[in-house]
Amino acid sequence: MLRLPEFRFESPDSVDGVLALLAEHGGRARLLAGGTDLVPNLKHGIEEADVVVSLSKLGGLDEVRETEGGGLELGALVTLEALAAHPLVTARYPALATAAGLVAGPHHRRMGTLGGNVCLNTRCVYINQTHFWREALGYCLKKDGEVCHVVKGGKRCVAAASNDTAPVLTTLGATLRLRSRDHGVREVGVADFYVQDGVSNKTLEPDELLEAVLVPPPPPGLHTAYSKLRPRDSIDFPRLSVAAAFRLEGDVVRDLRLVVSALASRPLHLKKLGAAAEGRPFDDALVEELAAAAFKVCHPLTNIDGDPTWRREMVPVHVKRALRAAREHGASR
């Protein structure tokens, strides 16, 4: 049985108390919400902490609030289970409800939170192992080592982003509200929150707390969908994920956003595909063209399990599924 390492445990009852601990301990503090990612990572030695700060006593961060104009403020501690079933989310952002409902298994969604999924650590077959296994291999760039086992001679970690909600939130133009004791509140778009670095793929400072996700009002005619490739539908992380969002004016496509993830250290916004679809009728020819274009620009690595050639072949399959699902079933109400 893998045991947790020793650390100090704190459970403040206010945001100010959490921020004080983050400011005091910096990068040696870890925030605990649902714990579905942090706890196994601590057991495996993938993450280390002098102090683990529980968020269980914080009030107000587990609510969904309607904002002016019809957008939503989603508290960082809203569980994935609650997010997937919330009537305002299912009505206005069906792809987000779908993505939340596809994270892991029922128990994980009952414990796991939106904020935890947004801030999920990157994954790789060479890091998400026991410390004994990684020591025998010789470690890697993400922790304790100096080599990348995925890209020979690689100088940048390519561990993959595997958070289901991130690509959907990117297509929706969502914003994150972050707070620290010394610098106050700042907002950053989800599209700008992630960077191409598997060691640390977020622009989240060590003293910052993610308070809420702000989703703008859905424009008229918005269609969204999310498609996920995984070995077992009951639990696994994505081997590929595709989020689609676009408006329809009659049957003409406007503002198409296609985001793929689980291929690199950040979700990839395929902007050229959006430009190619602008002003064109939504038909089978357009769907096939966009799927073929996505295949050309997506190149999976051996960073997660699953044959990369097969995963690449699945890119156009899931692009087509996402686009068609958005057209048929993913309209905001």
N, C-alpha and C positions, 0 to 999 in steps of 0.2 A: 504493500500500500504506500502510495506517495504521501508524504507528510508536508504540511505547510512549514515554511521556515519561521524563525522567530521574528516578530515585529511588534511595535507598539500599536495598539488599536484605540482609535478615538471615534466617538460618536457625538459630535456637536449638534445642538438643537437649533442652530441658526446658520444662515449663509455666511454671516460675518465670522462665525467660529470656524467654518470650513476654510474661508479665505485666509484667516490668520494662520492656520496650520500649513496651508500651501505656501504662504509667504515665508514661514519659518523653515520649512524643510525642502522647499524647491523640488528638484527632480527626484528626491528620495521619498516623496510622499505619493501614494496611490489612492485614487478615489474608488470607493466600493458602492455600487448601486445594486444591480442584480447579482453581480459576481460570476456570471456564466463564462466570461472570458478571463477576468483577472485571476480568479482562484486557481484554475488549472495552470495558468502561466506562472503564477508564483510557485506552485508545486513543482513545475518542471524547471524552474530556475531561468525561465525566459525573461521574466520581470523580477526586479528586486525592490524592496521597500524597507525603509526604517520605520515608517508609520503608515498604516492603512486607515483612511478616513471614511467612515460610513456616512452615507447620505440618508439613511433610513428615517431620521427624525426631522428632516426638513419638510416644512409644509408649503403648499402652494406650487411646487414644481412638478406635481403629478396631475395637473389639470389641463384640459383643452378649452381654450377661450376663443370666442369669436372676436375678430378685430374689425375696425371700421372698414366698411366696403365689402366685407364678406370673406376676408382672409381668416387664417387661424394662427393662434399662438399655442404651440404644443410644448408643454413643460418637459424638460429633459428627463424627468422621472416618470413620465407616462409609460406604463408597461407596453410592450409590443402586443400583448394580447388585447389590452384595452384599445390601443390605437387601431388595430385591425377591425375591431367591432364598433368603433364610435360612429354614430350616424352622420355627423358632420363630415368626417373623414371619408367614409364610404360614399357619400353623396357628391362631395366636391373634388376629391382626389382619389378615385378608386384604385389607381396604380399604387399609391402609398399604402392603402389598406391591404392590397394584395401582397406587396413586398413584406410588410410587417407580419402578415399571416403565414409567410413562407419561411421565416427565420427558424432554423433548427426544429425542435419539437415542442409540444404543448407546454411542458414544464419550463423549458427555456424561455418561451414567450411570456409565461406567467411571471417569471422572475426578471427577465431581461428588460431593459428600458430603451427608449428611443435614444437618449443621450449616450448610453453605452454602445448602441449599434453604430451611431454616427462616429464615435471615437474608437471603434474596434481596432485592435492591433492588427497589423498586416500578418499574413500567414505564408509559410513556405514549408515544403516537405523536409527541408534541411534544418529548420529551427523548431517546428512544432513536434518535438520529440523529447524524451527524457534527457536530463543532463548527462547521464551515463552514455547514452547513444551519441550525443553531440560531442562529448569529450573524446570518444573513440574515433569519431570521424575527423576531429581536428577543428571543430567550431567553424564559424563563418562570419561574414561581415556584419550581420545583424547583431551578433553578440559574441564577444570574447575572441573572435578570430580575425584574420586578415585576408581571407580568400572568399570568393563567391563560388559555390558548387554548382550553380545554375549556368552562369555565363563564365566560361574559362577566361581568366585574366580580368574579369569585371571589377571595376572600382566603385560601383554603386550597387547597393542592395536592391534586388528586384522582387522581394517578398510582395505578395499580391494583396490588394484591397479586396475584402470579402464581405463588406457590410451591405446588406440588401437594400436598406433605405437610402443609401447615399446616391446611387444613380438616379433614383426617382426624384429625390429632392433637388438634384442638379437640374433635371428637366423642368421642374416646377419653378425654378428661380428662387429657391428658399434661401433664407438668411439665418445665421446663427448669432445668438446674443451671448457674449462671453463677459465674465466679470472677474476682476482681480482686486485685491485690497489696495494696491498702490497705484493702479492705473485706471480704476473705475470700469466703465462699461464700454465695450466696442462691439460692432457688428461686422460680420464678414460673410460674404456670399458662400454658399456651399461649394460652388464651382471654384472658388479661390482658396478654400480651406485646406484642400489636399495638394500635396506636392509629390513629385516623382522621386521619392526616396523611401525605400522599404524599411529602413531603420526607424525613421520617424516621419510618417507621411502626412502629418497635420501641422498647421501653423498655430497650434494651441500651445501657449506658453506654460511653463511648469507651475506658475502661480494662478492660472486661470481656471474658472469653473464654467462649463457650458450650462446656461440657465434655461434656454428655450430655443426652439426652432420656429421661425416666423415664415409662414407660407402665404404668399400674396393671393388676393382673390382670383379665382379662376376666370379667365376671360370668356366671353360668349363663344360657344362652339368648341370648347376645349375637349380633346380626347386624349386619354392617357392609358398606358398599360405597362405591365412588367412581366418579363419572361425569364425563367431561371432553369439552368441545366445543373442537375446534381444526380449522383448515383442512386440515392434513396430519398424519396419525397418526404420521409418522416423526420429527417434530422440533419442531413449533410450541408456543409458550406457550398456555395455555388462554385462550379467549375467554369461557369460563364453566366453573366446576367446582362439583360438588355432592358433598358427603360426607353419608352417612346412617349412623346407628347407633341401634339400639333393642334391647330385650330382648323376648322372647316368653315368656309364661306360657301354655302351650297355644297358642292363637292370639290371645291378648290382648296388645296393645302396651303396653310400659312404657318409660319414660325415653327417648322418642324425641328424638334430636338431629339436626337438619338444618342444615348449614352450607354457604353458597354463597360463592364467591369469584371473583376476576377481574372484579368489578363495582365495587369501591371499594378504598380504601387498606388495608383490613383484611378478613379473612374475616368474614362476617355470619352470626351464629347466629340462626336464625329460631325464637326461643323460643316464640312464640305457637302455632306449628304443633305443637310438642311437647306443649303443654298441651291442644291440641284433639284429639290422638291418644290421650292417656293413658286407659288402661282400655278402649279400643275394640277390636273384632276387626279383624285385618288382612284387609281385603278390597278389591276393586276400587273400591268406593264411597269408602273412606277414602283410597286412593291418589289418586283423581281430586280429592277435596276438598282434600287437602294440596297437590297440584300447582297447583290454581286459586288457593289462598291464597298460594303462593309467587309466582305471577305478579303478584298485586296489589301485593306489597311490594318487588319487585325492579325497579329502574329503571336499566339500563345507560346509560353515558355514551359520548361519543366519545373516551374516554381511551385506548382500545386499538383496533386495527383490527377491522373487521367492523361491519356496520350495526347500530346499537343497537336498532332496532325488531326486527330478526331475532333478535338475541341475546336479547331479552326473550321472544320467542315460544319460544325454545329452553329457557327456564327450566322450564316445566312438563314439557317432554319429558324433560329430564335428571333432574328430581326423580322422575318416575315410573320412569325407568330405574334410578336409584340405589335406590329403595325396593324395587322388584321384584327387583333383583339381590341386595340384602341378604337378602331373604326366601328366595330360591331357592338362592343359592350362597355367601352371605357369613357363614355360621355359624362361630363360633369352635370349635376342636376341642381 
